[in-house]
Amino acid sequence: MSFELKKEVNESTYFVKIVGLMDYSTIDGFEFNIPEGISKIVVDFATLDFIDSTGIGAILSIIYAATERGIFIEFVGLNETLSDLFKTVGVFDIIEVLQMGGTK
C-alpha cells in the first residue's frame, strides 16, 4: 500500500486528505508546502489506514508550519483509535499550546 496527500484550496482554506499508510516505508520525501493566502488547514484522516511514529512526526511538521504562519489547523475524519493515539502522544496538546501563541 502507498501514501498520498490529496490537496485542494477553497478560498483561504487548504484541505488535505491523507490516504493510505503513513509510516517509515512510505513517508520518504514527504513535503508539505502551504500556499500563500491560507488562513485555515483542514486535515482529513478518514482514509488513513495506518500511521506510525514517523507519520506522527510528519503531522507535527504540518502543525508547526501552520502555527508558525498563524494558520488555524483542524483535524477531521479521526476514528476513535487515531484520536486516542493523538491524545496519548500529545498531538492535541501541542496544537492547543501553539495556537494560543505558546511554544512546546
C-alpha angles and dihedrals in degrees: 000000000000143000127244137172113211109200133192133170119212111180105304096342122096112206116201122185117194113213129189129345121355103192144115092285096053105030095076109127094014109173127176116186119179114216119232118267096033118141099170137033121199114196114198116204097176093109097039108119100185141357131189132184091282090056091047088053089054090050089051089052089056090050093049094046091050097046092045087063095041093252119151114232127204130185120212134173094038114159119213094261094052092043090052091048092051090049092049096050093041101247093139091047091052091051092049095049094045094046089052089056098258132122129235 
